[in-house]
Amino acid sequence: MSVAQNRPNIVFLFPDQFRADFAGCNGADWLHTPNIDSIAENGIRYTNSFSASPVCVPARTALLTGMNAIRNGVTGNLHNLRSDWREAGLRTWPEILGENGYYTAGIGKMHFYPWDERRGFQYRVVCEDKRWLEVRDDYYHYLRRHGLRKLHGNEMPGYHQNKGAVIHDVPWEHSWDRFVGSEAVKFIEEYGADQPFAMMVGFPGPHCPYDPDERFLEGIDDSKIPTAAPEVPGHAPKLRDENVKGNKRPWNGVDYSEFDDRSKHTVRKHYSGLVQQIDFEVGAIIDALRNKGLLENTFLILASDHGDYLGDHNLIGKASFYDSAIRIPMMAMGPGIEAGQTEESLVDVRDVTATMLSWADIDRPEWYDAQPLPGEGMPGDSGRKNIFGFLQNGWMNFDGRYKLHKYRTGEVLLFDMIKDPNEQVNLYGNSEFSDVINRLESELAIELMASIDSSMDDRLAQNGDMSQDPSFGYEGWTRPWPHAPRTAPPTYKKPIRT
């Protein structure tokens, strides 16, 4: 039996900005996602899966490092993982898997700075964010070879009138997600049987611009597309002002200060088309695994970095802790995972990282706060008690019922997510909920303190009680770098005096 047959393969499907309730298996009956749904049907579906830092780079860095955004230092899209992360003792999950016999592939959008970094991936095909038109990635050169180029949404008819919803002028066979899906299939066909592999497939869609090929708008039932959750006056006007201002910038250039129901419906329909477009690629990847004889020995998992408001609360995009931004689809299938499961425990997207290491029979690093996902045949024992959210402009504590989110604008929101899933009644300041507020505030403060303390590990002067370490008393002592984990006992060696 070959090495590849002995150890399971891992395929991590990662559409960008894919909200949970636009997957068929999660109740979206107006569109068709049979291939995504098949992962849930043949394995496990998580009904309470979240992105604790719902912006592209923070969510992806939490995945890479297995640490929340405070611990790894990346809480906004303008932040980057420290340049000396290896010297600081960190390893990304593809690097860890690569060091343990896996061939690691990163195909599609990863949102690294600089964009052509590998971050541990041994095989790399780059197709970056749909808004990064100047990036000369593999997709850029592919388009050049076909006499095409990346297009801004505003180059297509109806972009401003339809609030970013258009039919893309680049034909489907040369589109972003078609390129990524085809490259993933190519990797499976050419390298899948060589050795155990772990492949992350980063689809640029269904991120805006909402630009599907018109063929993928077919079959969408307009009458069933849900309307957006209303904006409640006074809840978070400053948050909305920031949302409108940010989207006017050149990367998008759309003015959402007026966002009527017709426009929201159009955006939702085109977003649905992009979801169906990605489902087609998921099916092609599953077929490639099956045709290569690899499917039975491959773990497949699908998740996303965050959702998209799509008009909920009169907002577009992400970057707050409203449910449509933080709730993501998550499902997995593979050897030993019992089919047809529904798991209601709270889980976070960075838990995918710990799960993949467990599937590969690799111990989690000491610095991880990611934990393996639970379920029959899954490596984890239980979900999370709380989802703590961290961004540069806000924090959150969600205990499965009550969600507290607070922003540097001074706006604070508390919702009962069981009684009020559309987040319409702000309970913050209501004396009847003072005990709930105090508990959530206290839990959040404790988690923040622990995370800030952990984020300082690279700056520790002592690792243990150095008052009893003779070497520290001699001239010329230097701080150990990188530090061993603080849980490790200190080891002291008496220096030789010359």
N, C-alpha and C positions, 0 to 999 in steps of 0.2 A: 504493500500500500504506500502511495506517495505521501510526501510531507503535506501537500495541499489537501489530501483526503483525510489526514489525521487531525488537522486543526481547522476550525471553522473559519470561513470567510465572513467579512463584515461589510455591508453596504449601508451607508448612512445617507439617506435622501433628505435634502435640506432646501426646500423652496423658500424664497425670500419674501417675508411679509405676508404669510399665509395664516389668516385667522381661522379659528377652530370651526366655526359654524358654517363655513363654506365648503366643507367636505361632506359628501353624501352620507357616509356612515355616522356623521354627527348631526344628521337631520336636514341637510340641504337637499330638499326634494325637487328643487327647480333646475338643478344641473345634474350632470352625470360624471361620477368619478369611480368607475368600476374597478380600476386597477389599484388606486389608493385604498378603496374599501376592501379589496381582497386581502391586503396586509392585515387589516383588523379582523376579517372573517377567519383567516388562517392563523391568527395569533391573539394578540391582546390590544385593546384600545383603552387609552387613558382619558377619562372624561373630565379630569381636573388637572390639566397640564398647563404650565405657565412659563413665561419668560420674565424673570425677575428684574431684568434690566432691558426694557423693550425699545432698544435702539440697536442698529446693525452692529457696530464695532464693540460696544460693551457686551452684548449677548454672545457674540462670536469669541471674544477674548475669554469670557467665563467658560465657554466650552473648551477652548484650547488648553486652559490652565487648570480647570477643575476647581476654580476659586471664584467667589462672588466678586462683584465689581469693586467693592471697597478694598478687598484683600489684594486684588491684582492691580488696582490703581487706574482702571479704565472705566469711567462713568459717563463718557460722552463720545460722540463720533469724531471729535477733534483730538481725542487722546490716543495714545499708542502704548502697547506693551513696552516696558523699559528696554532700551537697546542692549543692555548687558544681561538679559534674562537668563542666558545659560550660565554666565559667571555667578549669577545670584543663586544658582542651584536649581532653577526651574527646568522642566521638560514639558513640551507639549504632548498631547495624546498621540499624534502621529509619530513623533519622535520616540516615545516610549514603546509603541507597537513595533516600530522599525528596529529598535534595539533588541527586540525579542522575537525576531524571525519573520515579521510580517513585511510584505511589500505594500507601502502606503501610497495612495493616490488621492490627490485633491483636484477635482475637475469642476470648473465653473467659478462662480463668485465665492471668494473668501474674505474680501475686504481687508487685506493686509496693507500696512504701510511699511516700506514701499510695496506697490502692488505685485511686484515680481518676486517677493520673498517666498521661500518654501515653507518655513516654520515646521520643518520636520517631514514634510511630504517628499517622498523620493521621486514620484512621478507627478507631473503637474501640467495641466492644460488650463489656461487662464481665460475666463470670460467674465469680466468684472461687472460691476453695478451698471444698470441701464442708464444711469445719469452721468457716468464717467466717460464722456465721449472722446476725450483726448488720450485715454489710456491705449497704448499701442500693444495690446495683449494678443493672444492667439486668435481671438475672434476678430479683432481688427484686421489682422493679416489675412484671415480667411475671407472676410468681406472684400478686401482689396483684390484678392485673386479672382473673385467673381464680379468685379467691376462695381462693387457696392461700397457703402460706408455706413457708419453708425449715424443715426438721425436723432436730433432733438425732437421732442413731441411737437414743438411749435412749428416744425416744418411740414406738418400734416394737417389737412383740412379739419376744422371743427375743434381743434385742440383747446382753445380758450373758451369757446362757447359751451363745450361739453365738459369743462373743468378737468381736462387731462384725459378724457376718454376718446380714443381714435381707433381707426383701422390702420395698422402699420403698413407703410409703403414698401418695406422690405418683405418679400414674400415669405410665407411660412417656412419653406424648405431651407431658408437661410436665416431664420430668426434666432434670437438669443437662446431660448430654451431648446429649440431643435438642435442647435449646435452642441449644447451641453449634453443633451440626451444621447446624441450620436457619438460623441466622444466617450461617454461612459460605456456605451455598448462596444465601441472599438477596444477599449481597455479590457473588458471582459473577454472578448474574442481573442485578443492577442496575448494577454498575460494571465488570464484567469486561472489557467491550469498549472502555471509554473511553480507557485508556492502560495501559501496562505496570504490573502491580501485583505486590506482594509481600505475601502474607497469611500470618500465623501463626495457627494454630487451636489454642488451648490447652484441651484437654478436661480437665475436673476429675477424671474417672475414668481408670483403675480404682483410684484412691486410696480408702482406707477413708473412711467405713464401706462395707463390702462389700455394697452395696444394689441389686442389679440388679432390673429388672422380671422377674417369674417366667417370662415368655415367653422371656427370653434364657437361662434355665437349660435350656431344651429342647435336645436334641441333644448335651449334654455326657455323655461316657461316664465314669461314676463309677469304673469298674474300672481306667481308664487314668491317672487323675490321679496324678502321682508323689507319693510320700511325702516328707516333709520330711527334709533332711539332719540327722542326730542332733546333739545337743549333746554335746560332749566335756568331761567334768568337768575343771576346772582350766585350760581354755583361756582363757576370758575371763569369769569370774564377775562381775567388777565392771562390765563392759560390759552384761551381762544385767541386773544390778541397776538400772543407769541406764535401760535399756530398759523394764523393768517400772514403775519409778517414773514415768517420763515419760508412759507411756500411762494411768496412773491420774489424770492431771490432767483438768480438766473438758472440755477440747477433745475427749477421747476417753472417758475415764471407765471403761475396761475394765481389769480385773485379769488380767494374764497370768502371774501367779506360778505358777498351775497351767494348763498348756496341753497337753491330751492330744491323742492322734492323731485322735480323732473330731472335735474342734474344729478342728484344723489342716485336716483334709479338708473340712469344711464351709466354712471360710474360702477354701480354694483353689477350691472349686466356685463359690462366689459371685463370687470374683475373676474366674474364667473367664467367668461370665455378663456381668460388666462389660466384659471384653475383647470379647466377641461384640457387645455393645451398641455399643461404639465402632466396631467393624468395619462395622456397618450405616451409621453416619454417614460413615465414610471412603468407602464405596460411593456414598452420596448426593452427596458432594462431587465424586468422580470423574465421576459421571453428569452433574452440573451443568456441569462443564468440557467434557465431550463434547458435551452438548446445545447449549452456547453456541459450539461450534466453536473452543474454546481449548485442548483437551487436547494437541494435537500441538505446541503452542508453549509448553508449561508444564512447568517442572521441579517434580516432587513429591518431597518428602523427609519421611520419618517417623523420629522419634527420641523419647526421653523424658529427663526430668531425672534419673531414677534408677529402681531397681527396688524390690522389696518382699520381705522375708525370707519371709513367708507360713509362718512356723513353722520355717524352716531355723535350726539352732543354737539352737532354742527361743526365737527372737526374732520380732518383728513390726515392720513398717515399714522403716526405713532408718537411715542415719547412722553406718555403719561401712564398712569396706572388704571385707567378705565379698562373694563374687561375686554373690550374689542381690541385693545392694544396688547394686553398681556396674555390672553388665553389663546393657546396654540393647539393645533392638532398633534397628537402623538400616538403612534401605533407601532407594533413590532411583531415579527414572526421569525421562526427559525427552529433549529433542532431542539426538541424537548419543550418548546413553549406550547402549552395547551391552547387549542383553537377555540375561538368564539368567546374569549374572556372580555369582560368589562371591568376595569379597575377604577374605583372612585377616589383613591388616595390622592393627596396633593403631591405633585411632582414638578420638578423644574427642568428646563431644557438642559442645564449643565449636568443633570444626572445621567444624560445619555453618555457622557464621557466616562463616568465611573462604570457604567454598564458595559461599554465596549471593552474596557480593560478586564472586567470580570469574565466576559465571554472568551477572551483570549487567555484566561487563567493567569493574569498579571495582577500583583498586589497594587493597591492604590498608593500613591505617594503620600507622605505624611502631611503635606500641605493641603490636600484635597478637602473641600467641604461638600463636593459633589458626592452623591451616594447612589448605589445601584438601584435600578427600578424594581418595584415589587411585582408579584404575580406568580401564578403557577408556571414553573419552568424558568422564571426570571431570577436573577441572582440576588435581588434585594429582599429584605424581610418586611419592610413597611415603607409607607410614604412619609411625607413631612408633616409635622404638627403645624407649621406656619410657612408661608411664602413671604420672605422679606425682600422688598424691592429697593434697588438703589440706582439712582441716576444723579447726574450733576445738578439737576434742578428739583429733585424730590426724593422722598422715601415712602415706603409702604410696609404695612403689616397686614396680612390676610390669614385668618385662622380657619378658613373653610366656610365660615358664615359671615363674619363681620370683616369688612375691609376698610382700613384707615389709610388714606394717602394724603400727604402734606407736601407743599411746594414752597420754594423760596420766594414765590410771589406773595406768601402769607395766606394763601388759600388752603383750607383743610377740609377734607371730605370724609364722611363715614357712611357706609351703606351696609344694610342687611341684604346680602346677596341671595338669600333664600326667598325672602318676601319681596325683594325689590331688585330683580336681576338686571333691569335696565338702568339702574342707578339714578333714580329720579328724586328720592327723598333723602336729603342730607341730614343725618342724625347727630352730626357733631354739634356740640353745644346744648343738646337736649339732655336735661338733668336725669331723665329716666335711664339714660345710657352712660352715666358717669362712670360706673364700675367697669363697663366694657372699654370705655375710652382709656381709663387709667391703666387697665391691664394691657391693652394693645400698646400704649405709649411706653410702659415699663419694659415689655418684651422687646420692642423696637430698640430702646436705648441699650439694653443688655447686648443685643446682637450687634449694634453699631460699635459698642466698646470693644467687644471681642474681635470684630473684623478689623477695626483700626489697629488694635494691638498686634494682630497677626500680620497686618500690612507692614509692620516695622521690623519684621524678622531679619531683613537684609541689613538693618542698621544696628543690630544688637552688639553691644560692646562685650557683654558677658553671655556665656551659655552655661549657666550653672552658677555656683557660688565661687567666684574667682578669688574671694578673700583668702581661700585656703590653697590657692594655686601658686607654688613657689615661682614658676616661670614668669608670672605677672610682676613679681617684685624686682626682677632684673631689668636693667636698661635695655632698650631696643626691642621690647615686646611689641609684637604686631597682632592685630585682630585677625582671628581665623576667618578665611573667606573661601568659598561660601560656608555659612554656618551649617552644622548638622542640625536636624530638627530639634526643637527645644524639648521634645519628649525624651530624647536620648540622654543617658547619664553622662556627665562630664568625665573626661579622661585627662589626667594630668601626668606630665612627664617632667622630671626634674632636669633642668638644663645642665650641660657640662660647662663648667667655668674654665676659661682659658686665661 
